[in-house]
Amino acid sequence: MRKEYDFSQGKRGAVIPSKGKTRITIYLDDDVLAHFRERAESAGLGYQTLINEALRAYLQTPSEQPLTAGELRRILREELLEVSKAQL
């Protein structure tokens, strides 16, 4: 073994970089993680793969459109009508 090593040309990170994936730290609720681990075990897959698939599926669903002023007025009229009927 040498007394000193030269790390001036060294780089941080994985020795073999993974293309298309990034390592992160994420905190999940224990019950959520347990659910994915149970599903992964029964499916014969990794739980991280299942979490990734669930996130992809969520991204594929169309997001809700913002509420327009006219739609908000209609909802408020309906709610106010229900409240006024309940008070009678």
FINU-710363 format. One record per residue: z, y, x of N, C-alpha, C in turn; residue number from 1; residue in one letter. Coordinates in steps of 0.05 Angstrom, whole numbers, plus 32768, in hexadecimal, padded with zeros to 4 digits. Example, Ala and Ser with C-alpha at 12.3 -4.5 7.8 and 13.67 -1.06 7.14 Angstrom:
(rec (809C, 7F8E, 8108), (809C, 7FA6, 80F6), (809C, 7FBE, 8108), 1, "A")
(rec (808E, 7FD3, 8101), (808F, 7FEB, 8111), (809D, 8001, 8102), 2, "S")
***
This chain:
(rec (8000, 7FE8, 8011), (8000, 8000, 8000), (8000, 8019, 8012), 1, "M")
(rec (7FF1, 802D, 800A), (7FEF, 8045, 8019), (8008, 8057, 8015), 2, "R")
(rec (800D, 8069, 8027), (8023, 807C, 8023), (801B, 8091, 800F), 3, "K")
(rec (8001, 8099, 800F), (7FF8, 80AE, 7FFD), (7FDD, 80A6, 7FF1), 4, "E")
(rec (7FD9, 80AE, 7FD8), (7FBF, 80A9, 7FCB), (7FB3, 80C4, 7FC3), 5, "Y")
(rec (7F99, 80C6, 7FC3), (7F8B, 80DF, 7FBC), (7F82, 80DD, 7F9F), 6, "D")
(rec (7F8F, 80EC, 7F8E), (7F87, 80ED, 7F72), (7F78, 8107, 7F6A), 7, "F")
(rec (7F6F, 8115, 7F7E), (7F62, 812F, 7F79), (7F48, 812C, 7F68), 8, "S")
(rec (7F3B, 8115, 7F69), (7F23, 8110, 7F5A), (7F29, 8100, 7F40), 9, "Q")
(rec (7F42, 80FB, 7F3B), (7F4A, 80EB, 7F24), (7F47, 80FA, 7F0A), 10, "G")
(rec (7F43, 80EB, 7EF4), (7F40, 80F7, 7EDA), (7F54, 80EA, 7EC7), 11, "K")
(rec (7F5E, 80F9, 7EB4), (7F71, 80EE, 7EA0), (7F61, 80E1, 7E8A), 12, "R")
(rec (7F6E, 80CE, 7E7D), (7F61, 80C1, 7E66), (7F5D, 80A4, 7E6B), 13, "G")
(rec (7F50, 8098, 7E57), (7F4B, 807B, 7E59), (7F37, 8075, 7E6F), 14, "A")
(rec (7F3B, 805E, 7E7B), (7F28, 8056, 7E91), (7F0C, 8052, 7E85), 15, "V")
(rec (7F0B, 8045, 7E6E), (7EF1, 8041, 7E60), (7EF2, 8051, 7E47), 16, "I")
(rec (7EE5, 8068, 7E46), (7EE6, 8079, 7E2E), (7ED9, 806B, 7E16), 17, "P")
(rec (7EE5, 8070, 7DFE), (7EDA, 8064, 7DE6), (7EC9, 8079, 7DD8), 18, "S")
(rec (7EB0, 8072, 7DD4), (7E9D, 8085, 7DC7), (7EA1, 8085, 7DA9), 19, "K")
(rec (7EA3, 809D, 7D9E), (7EA5, 80A0, 7D81), (7EC1, 809E, 7D76), 20, "G")
(rec (7ED5, 809A, 7D87), (7EF1, 8097, 7D7E), (7F03, 80A8, 7D90), 21, "K")
(rec (7F18, 80B2, 7D84), (7F2B, 80C2, 7D93), (7F47, 80B8, 7D8D), 22, "T")
(rec (7F56, 80B5, 7DA2), (7F72, 80AC, 7DA0), (7F83, 80C4, 7D98), 23, "R")
(rec (7F93, 80C0, 7D82), (7FA5, 80D5, 7D79), (7FC0, 80C9, 7D73), 24, "I")
(rec (7FD4, 80DB, 7D71), (7FEE, 80D2, 7D67), (7FF1, 80DD, 7D4B), 25, "T")
(rec (7FF8, 80CC, 7D38), (7FFB, 80D4, 7D1C), (8014, 80C8, 7D11), 26, "I")
(rec (8022, 80D7, 7D00), (803A, 80CD, 7CF3), (8033, 80C6, 7CD6), 27, "Y")
(rec (8038, 80AD, 7CCF), (8034, 80A4, 7CB3), (804E, 809B, 7CA7), 28, "L")
(rec (8051, 809D, 7C8D), (8069, 8092, 7C80), (806A, 8074, 7C85), 29, "D")
(rec (8083, 806A, 7C87), (8087, 804D, 7C8C), (807A, 803C, 7C77), 30, "D")
(rec (807C, 8044, 7C5E), (8071, 8033, 7C48), (8053, 8032, 7C49), 31, "D")
(rec (8047, 8049, 7C51), (8029, 804A, 7C53), (8020, 8037, 7C69), 32, "V")
(rec (802D, 8039, 7C80), (8026, 8028, 7C96), (802A, 800B, 7C90), 33, "L")
(rec (8041, 8004, 7C83), (8046, 7FE9, 7C7B), (8030, 7FDE, 7C69), 34, "A")
(rec (8028, 7FEF, 7C56), (8013, 7FE7, 7C43), (7FF9, 7FE0, 7C52), 35, "H")
(rec (7FF0, 7FF1, 7C65), (7FD8, 7FEC, 7C74), (7FDB, 7FD4, 7C86), 36, "F")
(rec (7FF2, 7FD0, 7C91), (7FF6, 7FB8, 7CA2), (7FF5, 7F9E, 7C92), 37, "R")
(rec (8000, 7F9E, 7C7A), (7FFF, 7F87, 7C68), (7FE2, 7F81, 7C60), 38, "E")
(rec (7FD3, 7F96, 7C59), (7FB7, 7F92, 7C51), (7FA7, 7F88, 7C69), 39, "R")
(rec (7FAD, 7F93, 7C80), (7F9D, 7F8C, 7C98), (7FA2, 7F6E, 7C9F), 40, "A")
(rec (7FBB, 7F66, 7C9C), (7FC2, 7F4A, 7CA3), (7FB3, 7F37, 7C90), 41, "E")
(rec (7FB3, 7F3D, 7C76), (7FA6, 7F2C, 7C63), (7F87, 7F2C, 7C66), 42, "S")
(rec (7F7C, 7F43, 7C6F), (7F5F, 7F46, 7C73), (7F56, 7F3C, 7C8E), 43, "A")
(rec (7F69, 7F39, 7CA0), (7F61, 7F31, 7CBB), (7F55, 7F47, 7CCC), 44, "G")
(rec (7F5D, 7F5F, 7CC6), (7F53, 7F77, 7CD4), (7F6B, 7F86, 7CE0), 45, "L")
(rec (7F65, 7F9A, 7CF0), (7F7A, 7FAB, 7CFA), (7F82, 7FC0, 7CE6), 46, "G")
(rec (7F9B, 7FC7, 7CE6), (7FA4, 7FDB, 7CD2), (7F98, 7FF6, 7CD8), 47, "Y")
(rec (7F93, 7FFD, 7CF1), (7F86, 8016, 7CF7), (7F6A, 8018, 7CED), 48, "Q")
(rec (7F5C, 8001, 7CED), (7F41, 7FFF, 7CE2), (7F42, 8005, 7CC4), 49, "T")
(rec (7F56, 7FF9, 7CB6), (7F58, 7FFE, 7C99), (7F5F, 801B, 7C93), 50, "L")
(rec (7F70, 8027, 7CA3), (7F76, 8044, 7C9F), (7F5D, 8054, 7CA3), 51, "I")
(rec (7F4E, 804E, 7CB8), (7F35, 805D, 7CBD), (7F21, 805A, 7CA6), 52, "N")
(rec (7F1F, 8041, 7C9B), (7F0D, 803D, 7C84), (7F16, 804C, 7C6C), 53, "E")
(rec (7F31, 804E, 7C67), (7F3B, 805D, 7C50), (7F35, 807A, 7C54), 54, "A")
(rec (7F38, 8085, 7C6C), (7F32, 80A1, 7C70), (7F14, 80A6, 7C6D), 55, "L")
(rec (7F03, 8094, 7C76), (7EE6, 8097, 7C72), (7EDF, 8097, 7C54), 56, "R")
(rec (7EEB, 8085, 7C45), (7EE6, 8084, 7C28), (7EEF, 809E, 7C1B), 57, "A")
(rec (7F05, 80A9, 7C23), (7F0E, 80C3, 7C18), (7EFA, 80D9, 7C1E), 58, "Y")
(rec (7EEF, 80D9, 7C36), (7EDC, 80EE, 7C3E), (7EC2, 80EB, 7C2E), 59, "L")
(rec (7EBB, 80D3, 7C25), (7EA3, 80CE, 7C16), (7EA4, 80D8, 7BF9), 60, "Q")
(rec (7EBD, 80DA, 7BEF), (7EBF, 80E3, 7BD3), (7EBB, 8101, 7BD1), 61, "T")
(rec (7EAC, 8109, 7BBC), (7EA7, 8126, 7BBA), (7EC1, 8135, 7BB4), 62, "P")
(rec (7EC4, 814B, 7BC2), (7EDC, 815B, 7BBE), (7EDA, 816B, 7BA4), 63, "S")
(rec (7EF1, 8171, 7B99), (7EF1, 8181, 7B80), (7EE8, 819D, 7B85), 64, "E")
(rec (7ED9, 81A8, 7B72), (7ECF, 81C3, 7B74), (7EE6, 81D6, 7B6E), 65, "Q")
(rec (7EE6, 81ED, 7B7A), (7EFC, 8201, 7B74), (7EFA, 8209, 7B56), 66, "P")
(rec (7F11, 8210, 7B4C), (7F13, 8218, 7B30), (7F07, 8234, 7B2C), 67, "L")
(rec (7EF5, 8236, 7B19), (7EE8, 8251, 7B14), (7EFB, 8261, 7B01), 68, "T")
(rec (7EF6, 827B, 7B00), (7F06, 828C, 7AEF), (7F03, 8284, 7AD2), 69, "A")
(rec (7EEB, 827E, 7AC9), (7EE6, 8276, 7AAD), (7EF4, 825C, 7AA7), 70, "G")
(rec (7EF4, 8248, 7AB9), (7F02, 822F, 7AB4), (7F20, 8233, 7AB3), 71, "E")
(rec (7F2A, 8244, 7AC4), (7F47, 824B, 7AC4), (7F4F, 8258, 7AA9), 72, "L")
(rec (7F3E, 826A, 7A9F), (7F44, 8277, 7A85), (7F45, 8263, 7A6F), 73, "R")
(rec (7F32, 8250, 7A6F), (7F31, 823B, 7A5A), (7F4A, 822A, 7A5B), 74, "R")
(rec (7F52, 8222, 7A72), (7F6A, 8211, 7A75), (7F83, 8220, 7A6C), 75, "I")
(rec (7F85, 823A, 7A73), (7F9C, 824A, 7A6B), (7F9D, 824D, 7A4D), 76, "L")
(rec (7F85, 8252, 7A40), (7F85, 8255, 7A23), (7F8F, 823B, 7A16), 77, "R")
(rec (7F85, 8224, 7A20), (7F8E, 820B, 7A14), (7FAC, 8207, 7A18), 78, "E")
(rec (7FB6, 820D, 7A2F), (7FD3, 8209, 7A34), (7FE4, 821C, 7A23), 79, "E")
(rec (7FDB, 8235, 7A21), (7FEA, 8249, 7A11), (7FE9, 8241, 79F4), 80, "L")
(rec (7FD3, 8236, 79EB), (7FD1, 822D, 79CF), (7FE5, 8216, 79CA), 81, "L")
(rec (7FE6, 8203, 79DC), (7FF9, 81ED, 79DA), (8016, 81F6, 79DA), 82, "E")
(rec (801C, 820A, 79EB), (8037, 8215, 79EC), (803E, 8223, 79D2), 83, "V")
(rec (802B, 8233, 79C8), (8031, 8242, 79AF), (8035, 822E, 7997), 84, "S")
(rec (8025, 8218, 7997), (8028, 8205, 7981), (8043, 81F7, 7983), 85, "K")
(rec (804C, 81F2, 799B), (8066, 81E4, 799F), (807D, 81F6, 7997), 86, "A")
(rec (807A, 8210, 7999), (8090, 8222, 7992), (8093, 8226, 7974), 87, "Q")
(rec (807E, 8220, 7965), (807F, 8223, 7947), (808E, 820E, 793A), 88, "L")
***
